Amino acid sequence: MDRETWAHHAIAAAGGFFGVYALLTRGGTFGSSETSNLIYLVIAGLDGTWGSALVRLGGTACYIAGIVFTVLWRRCGRRPRAQILSIAVDAAACLVLARIPAETDPILALYPMFFATAVQWVSYSRAAGYNCATIFSTNNLRQFAEGVTEYLCTREAEQLRKLKFSTRYQFDVNLLDDKSDYAKILRYAEYLKKVNKVDDGQMVFASLYGYEEDEIEQREKEIREIINRIIDKNDMGAIQDFADYRNYMSYEIVINNADVKDGKLSRQAGYSSGAGTQIPYTLILSAALSMLYNARVNSTRLIFIDEPFEKMSDHNIKLMLEFFQNQDFQVIFCAPPNKTDSIGFACDTVIPVLKVRNDNMQIGSVEFHERKGAVHH
């Protein structure tokens, strides 16, 4: 276990202490989670107890302030500095909590904890390549506050899309229902399944299952034609195709976001900007390679990508690079110069190549970046 993971465990213990402290000493209030506080805030507003509502609103404001403060701090430096800041804020919160009288309103007394746990969560959000929170808290509120702050700093529309939960991709697999031979075989199999039953030794009549005589003859005719074509061609490849169950199914990826509802990725490819199809295709191929590599004892986990992320935003590029690193892939990119700024920071080696002629390629100054888990360019 590396130092980062040990530190994450230690901070998680501190987050657990905050939670137990709030539950045992401050009237059963869960100090590191805004979910219950927000619920009671709404209840107080509906009851007209404005004093209680304002106190709880202040607690939520402290939590959001902690997120905003950490994001701004992180943008001014590197992530380890934010983690050190979190430890200092936790220590300061402990000292302040110890000085607050026991008779103080429980929510008001937990203001320092709301701020400190928010700082801690943003600072320690990952360990060993996995998303892992060190406190029990409200993810939706954290994403909202962090996304708004990032947008105000960068003015990137991608941050606003994150606030709306961005895009969801869903696999959709169905049996074929078209005019193909595979679909005809499926329909005949369905017919046989329903009709060729024996109840108490008696054959069930097809008409009882809603099949007309003409329909039955048509299905049997289709099957005979398919069988005759296979026999006439005597093509082992065709026989293998009919024996492969995958050919009897349709495969699709369904897209849902602010602009598209239950859209099909295959239809999006024709008119979208490219990023909408690039992301799921890249994820699908990467996931398939990951399954293949994971099934082998020794594997280089090598991926080669030509002209990667051509139409992706810098934010999505960063997410894809993190995905590759989390899967322990060794990635080789062949990218144009305009992508160096987007992916070069995550590469272990950058090799510039100049094409003088088709038979003349020149290599420029090679850059080496010693980074753990970096990809190659």
C-alpha positions as CSV (number, residue, x, y, z in Angstrom):
1,M,0.0,0.0,0.0
2,D,1.5,3.3,-1.0
3,R,1.7,6.5,1.0
4,E,-1.3,8.1,-0.7
5,T,-3.5,5.2,0.2
6,W,-2.3,5.2,3.8
7,A,-3.0,8.9,4.0
8,H,-6.4,8.4,2.6
9,H,-7.2,5.7,5.3
10,A,-6.0,8.1,8.0
11,I,-8.1,10.9,6.8
12,A,-11.1,8.6,6.5
13,A,-10.6,7.8,10.2
14,A,-10.7,11.5,10.9
15,G,-13.9,11.8,8.9
16,G,-15.4,8.9,10.9
17,F,-14.5,10.7,14.1
18,F,-16.3,13.8,13.0
19,G,-19.4,11.8,12.3
20,V,-19.4,10.0,15.6
21,Y,-18.6,13.2,17.5
22,A,-21.6,14.9,16.0
23,L,-24.0,12.0,16.6
24,L,-23.0,11.5,20.2
25,T,-22.5,15.1,21.5
26,R,-24.7,17.3,19.3
27,G,-28.2,15.9,19.6
28,G,-27.8,13.0,17.0
29,T,-27.1,15.4,14.2
30,F,-25.0,13.9,11.4
31,G,-22.4,16.6,11.0
32,S,-20.6,15.4,7.9
33,S,-23.8,14.9,5.8
34,E,-26.0,17.7,4.3
35,T,-28.8,15.4,3.3
36,S,-30.6,15.4,6.7
37,N,-29.8,19.0,7.2
38,L,-31.4,20.0,3.9
39,I,-34.5,17.9,4.7
40,Y,-34.9,19.5,8.1
41,L,-34.3,22.9,6.5
42,V,-37.3,22.4,4.2
43,I,-39.4,21.1,7.1
44,A,-38.5,24.1,9.2
45,G,-39.5,26.4,6.3
46,L,-42.8,24.7,5.8
47,D,-43.5,24.9,9.6
48,G,-42.7,28.6,9.6
49,T,-39.9,28.1,12.2
50,W,-37.7,30.6,10.5
51,G,-35.0,30.7,13.2
52,S,-34.3,27.0,12.8
53,A,-34.4,27.3,9.1
54,L,-31.9,30.1,9.1
55,V,-29.5,28.2,11.3
56,R,-29.7,25.1,9.0
57,L,-29.3,27.4,6.0
58,G,-26.1,28.7,7.6
59,G,-24.8,25.1,8.0
60,T,-25.4,24.5,4.3
61,A,-23.7,27.7,3.5
62,C,-20.6,26.7,5.5
63,Y,-20.5,23.3,3.7
64,I,-20.7,25.0,0.3
65,A,-18.1,27.6,1.4
66,G,-15.7,24.8,2.2
67,I,-16.1,23.3,-1.3
68,V,-15.7,26.7,-3.0
69,F,-12.6,27.5,-0.8
70,T,-10.9,24.2,-1.6
71,V,-11.6,24.4,-5.4
72,L,-10.1,27.9,-5.5
73,W,-7.1,26.8,-3.4
74,R,-6.6,23.8,-5.6
75,R,-6.6,25.9,-8.7
76,C,-3.8,28.0,-7.2
77,G,-1.5,25.1,-6.6
78,R,-1.2,21.3,-6.8
79,R,-3.4,18.7,-5.3
80,P,-1.0,17.7,-2.5
81,R,-1.1,21.2,-1.2
82,A,-4.9,21.0,-0.9
83,Q,-4.6,17.8,1.0
84,I,-2.2,19.4,3.5
85,L,-4.7,22.3,3.8
86,S,-7.4,19.8,4.6
87,I,-5.4,18.4,7.5
88,A,-4.8,21.9,8.9
89,V,-8.5,22.7,8.5
90,D,-9.5,19.5,10.3
91,A,-7.1,20.3,13.2
92,A,-8.5,23.8,13.4
93,A,-12.1,22.6,13.4
94,C,-11.3,20.2,16.3
95,L,-9.9,23.1,18.3
96,V,-12.9,25.3,17.6
97,L,-15.4,22.5,18.4
98,A,-13.7,21.9,21.7
99,R,-14.4,25.5,22.7
100,I,-18.1,25.6,21.8
101,P,-20.3,25.3,24.9
102,A,-22.5,22.2,25.1
103,E,-25.7,24.2,25.4
104,T,-25.2,25.8,21.9
105,D,-27.7,25.0,19.2
106,P,-26.5,21.6,17.8
107,I,-26.5,22.8,14.1
108,L,-24.8,26.1,15.0
109,A,-22.2,24.3,17.0
110,L,-21.4,22.1,13.9
111,Y,-20.6,25.0,11.6
112,P,-16.8,24.3,11.8
113,M,-17.4,20.6,11.0
114,F,-19.6,21.4,8.0
115,F,-16.8,23.5,6.6
116,A,-14.0,21.1,7.5
117,T,-15.7,17.9,6.1
118,A,-16.4,19.7,2.8
119,V,-12.7,20.7,2.5
120,Q,-11.7,17.1,3.3
121,W,-14.0,15.5,0.8
122,V,-12.9,17.7,-2.1
123,S,-9.2,17.3,-1.2
124,Y,-9.3,13.5,-0.6
125,S,-11.7,12.2,-3.3
126,R,-9.5,9.4,-4.8
127,A,-7.1,6.7,-3.6
128,A,-5.3,3.9,-5.5
129,G,-7.0,5.0,-8.8
130,Y,-10.6,4.8,-7.4
131,N,-13.1,7.4,-6.4
132,C,-13.5,7.1,-2.7
133,A,-14.9,9.6,-0.2
134,T,-13.4,9.9,3.3
135,I,-16.7,11.0,4.9
136,F,-20.4,10.2,4.7
137,S,-21.8,13.1,2.7
138,T,-24.0,14.4,0.0
139,N,-22.5,13.8,-3.4
140,N,-25.1,15.8,-5.4
141,L,-24.5,19.0,-3.4
142,R,-20.7,18.5,-3.6
143,Q,-20.9,18.1,-7.4
144,F,-23.1,21.1,-7.8
145,A,-21.0,23.4,-5.7
146,E,-17.7,22.2,-7.2
147,G,-19.1,22.4,-10.7
148,V,-20.4,26.0,-10.3
149,T,-17.0,27.1,-8.9
150,E,-15.1,25.5,-11.7
151,Y,-17.4,27.1,-14.3
152,L,-17.0,30.5,-12.7
153,C,-13.2,30.1,-12.9
154,T,-13.0,28.6,-16.4
155,R,-16.3,29.5,-18.1
156,E,-16.3,26.1,-19.7
157,A,-19.8,25.0,-20.7
158,E,-18.8,21.4,-19.9
159,Q,-19.0,22.3,-16.2
160,L,-22.6,23.3,-16.6
161,R,-23.4,20.1,-18.3
162,K,-21.9,18.2,-15.4
163,L,-24.4,19.9,-13.1
164,K,-27.2,18.3,-15.1
165,F,-25.6,14.8,-14.8
166,S,-24.3,15.1,-18.3
167,T,-25.0,12.1,-20.6
168,R,-26.0,8.5,-19.7
169,Y,-25.2,5.6,-22.0
170,Q,-27.1,2.4,-21.8
171,F,-26.6,-0.9,-23.6
172,D,-29.7,-2.3,-25.4
173,V,-29.7,-5.9,-26.7
174,N,-32.7,-7.4,-28.4
175,L,-33.6,-10.4,-30.6
176,L,-33.8,-9.5,-34.3
177,D,-37.2,-8.6,-35.7
178,D,-36.6,-7.7,-39.3
179,K,-36.6,-9.4,-42.7
180,S,-33.3,-11.1,-42.3
181,D,-32.8,-14.9,-42.3
182,Y,-31.8,-14.8,-38.6
183,A,-35.1,-13.1,-37.7
184,K,-37.1,-15.7,-39.7
185,I,-35.3,-18.5,-37.8
186,L,-36.2,-16.8,-34.6
187,R,-39.9,-16.5,-35.5
188,Y,-40.0,-20.1,-36.6
189,A,-38.4,-21.1,-33.3
190,E,-41.0,-19.1,-31.4
191,Y,-43.7,-20.9,-33.4
192,L,-42.3,-24.3,-32.5
193,K,-41.9,-23.4,-28.9
194,K,-45.6,-22.5,-28.6
195,V,-47.0,-25.2,-30.9
196,N,-45.0,-28.3,-30.5
197,K,-46.1,-29.1,-27.0
198,V,-47.6,-32.3,-25.9
199,D,-50.3,-32.0,-23.2
200,D,-51.5,-35.4,-21.8
201,G,-50.1,-37.1,-24.8
202,Q,-52.1,-34.9,-27.3
203,M,-50.5,-32.5,-29.8
204,V,-51.8,-28.9,-29.3
205,F,-53.4,-27.3,-32.4
206,A,-51.6,-24.4,-33.8
207,S,-54.7,-22.4,-34.2
208,L,-55.2,-22.3,-30.5
209,Y,-52.1,-20.1,-30.3
210,G,-53.2,-17.6,-32.8
211,Y,-51.4,-18.9,-35.9
212,E,-53.3,-19.0,-39.1
213,E,-52.7,-21.8,-41.6
214,D,-51.3,-19.4,-44.2
215,E,-48.8,-18.0,-41.6
216,I,-47.7,-21.4,-40.6
217,E,-47.1,-22.4,-44.3
218,Q,-45.2,-19.2,-44.8
219,R,-42.8,-19.8,-41.9
220,E,-42.2,-23.3,-42.9
221,K,-41.5,-22.2,-46.5
222,E,-39.0,-19.6,-45.2
223,I,-37.1,-22.2,-43.2
224,R,-37.0,-24.6,-46.1
225,E,-35.6,-21.9,-48.4
226,I,-32.9,-21.0,-45.8
227,I,-31.9,-24.6,-45.3
228,N,-31.7,-25.2,-49.1
229,R,-29.5,-22.1,-49.6
230,I,-27.1,-23.4,-46.9
231,I,-27.0,-26.8,-48.6
232,D,-26.5,-25.4,-52.1
233,K,-23.7,-23.1,-51.1
234,N,-22.0,-25.7,-48.9
235,D,-20.2,-22.7,-47.3
236,M,-18.7,-23.5,-43.9
237,G,-18.5,-19.8,-43.1
238,A,-22.3,-19.4,-43.7
239,I,-23.0,-22.4,-41.4
240,Q,-20.8,-20.8,-38.7
241,D,-22.7,-17.6,-39.1
242,F,-26.0,-19.3,-38.5
243,A,-24.5,-21.1,-35.5
244,D,-23.3,-17.9,-33.9
245,Y,-26.0,-16.7,-31.4
246,R,-24.7,-13.1,-31.7
247,N,-26.1,-12.8,-35.2
248,Y,-29.6,-13.3,-33.9
249,M,-29.5,-10.1,-31.8
250,S,-29.4,-6.4,-32.3
251,Y,-27.0,-4.3,-30.3
252,E,-27.4,-0.6,-29.6
253,I,-26.3,2.1,-27.2
254,V,-29.1,4.3,-26.0
255,I,-28.2,8.0,-25.2
256,N,-30.0,10.2,-22.7
257,N,-29.0,13.8,-21.9
258,A,-30.5,17.3,-21.9
259,D,-30.7,17.3,-25.7
260,V,-31.4,13.7,-26.6
261,K,-33.9,11.3,-25.0
262,D,-33.6,7.6,-25.7
263,G,-31.5,8.3,-28.8
264,K,-29.6,5.6,-30.6
265,L,-25.9,6.0,-30.9
266,S,-25.9,4.4,-34.4
267,R,-28.2,7.2,-35.6
268,Q,-26.3,9.9,-33.8
269,A,-23.1,9.1,-35.7
270,G,-24.4,10.7,-38.9
271,Y,-25.0,14.2,-37.7
272,S,-23.4,14.7,-34.3
273,S,-20.2,16.8,-33.8
274,G,-18.2,13.6,-33.2
275,A,-17.5,13.9,-29.5
276,G,-20.9,12.4,-28.7
277,T,-19.9,9.2,-30.5
278,Q,-16.2,9.2,-29.7
279,I,-16.6,9.0,-26.0
280,P,-18.8,5.8,-25.9
281,Y,-16.9,4.1,-28.7
282,T,-13.6,4.7,-26.9
283,L,-15.1,3.5,-23.6
284,I,-16.6,0.4,-25.2
285,L,-13.4,-0.6,-27.0
286,S,-11.3,0.1,-23.9
287,A,-13.6,-1.9,-21.7
288,A,-13.4,-4.8,-24.2
289,L,-9.6,-4.7,-24.2
290,S,-9.6,-4.5,-20.4
291,M,-11.7,-7.7,-20.2
292,L,-9.4,-9.4,-22.7
293,Y,-6.2,-8.3,-20.8
294,N,-7.6,-9.2,-17.4
295,A,-8.2,-12.7,-18.5
296,R,-4.5,-13.2,-19.2
297,V,-1.8,-13.8,-16.6
298,N,0.9,-11.8,-18.4
299,S,-0.2,-8.9,-20.6
300,T,1.4,-5.7,-21.9
301,R,-2.1,-4.0,-21.7
302,L,-1.0,-2.1,-24.8
303,I,-3.4,0.3,-26.7
304,F,-2.5,2.3,-29.9
305,I,-4.8,5.2,-30.8
306,D,-4.5,7.2,-34.0
307,E,-5.6,10.9,-33.8
308,P,-7.2,10.5,-30.4
309,F,-9.9,12.8,-28.8
310,E,-10.1,14.9,-32.0
311,K,-13.4,16.4,-31.1
312,M,-13.4,16.1,-27.3
313,S,-13.2,19.0,-24.9
314,D,-10.2,19.2,-22.6
315,H,-12.3,18.1,-19.7
316,N,-13.4,14.9,-21.4
317,I,-9.9,14.3,-22.6
318,K,-8.7,14.5,-19.0
319,L,-11.4,12.0,-17.9
320,M,-10.4,9.6,-20.7
321,L,-6.7,9.8,-19.7
322,E,-7.6,9.1,-16.1
323,F,-9.7,6.1,-17.3
324,F,-6.7,4.7,-19.2
325,Q,-4.4,5.1,-16.2
326,N,-6.9,3.5,-13.8
327,Q,-7.0,0.5,-16.1
328,D,-3.2,0.3,-16.1
329,F,-3.1,0.6,-19.9
330,Q,0.1,1.4,-21.8
331,V,-1.3,3.8,-24.4
332,I,0.6,5.0,-27.5
333,F,-1.0,8.1,-29.2
334,C,-0.3,9.3,-32.7
335,A,-1.6,12.8,-32.5
336,P,-1.3,16.1,-34.4
337,P,0.6,19.0,-32.8
338,N,-2.5,20.8,-31.6
339,K,-3.3,17.9,-29.2
340,T,0.1,18.0,-27.5
341,D,-1.1,20.6,-24.9
342,S,-4.2,18.4,-24.1
343,I,-2.5,15.0,-23.7
344,G,1.2,15.8,-23.4
345,F,1.0,16.5,-19.6
346,A,-0.1,12.9,-19.0
347,C,2.5,11.3,-21.3
348,D,5.6,9.5,-20.1
349,T,7.4,10.2,-23.4
350,V,6.7,12.7,-26.2
351,I,8.3,12.1,-29.5
352,P,7.8,14.8,-32.2
353,V,7.9,13.5,-35.8
354,L,8.1,15.7,-38.9
355,K,7.0,14.3,-42.2
356,V,9.3,15.9,-44.9
357,R,8.3,13.5,-47.6
358,N,6.6,10.1,-47.8
359,D,10.0,8.5,-47.5
360,N,11.5,11.0,-45.1
361,M,10.5,11.3,-41.5
362,Q,12.6,13.4,-39.0
363,I,12.5,13.0,-35.2
364,G,12.7,16.1,-33.0
365,S,13.7,16.6,-29.4
366,V,12.3,13.8,-27.3
367,E,10.7,14.8,-23.9
368,F,10.7,12.4,-21.0
369,H,8.2,12.9,-18.1
370,E,8.8,10.6,-15.2
371,R,5.2,10.2,-14.0
372,K,3.7,7.2,-12.2
373,G,1.1,5.5,-14.4
374,A,1.6,7.8,-17.3
375,V,0.6,7.0,-20.9
376,H,2.8,7.2,-23.9
377,H,2.6,9.6,-26.9
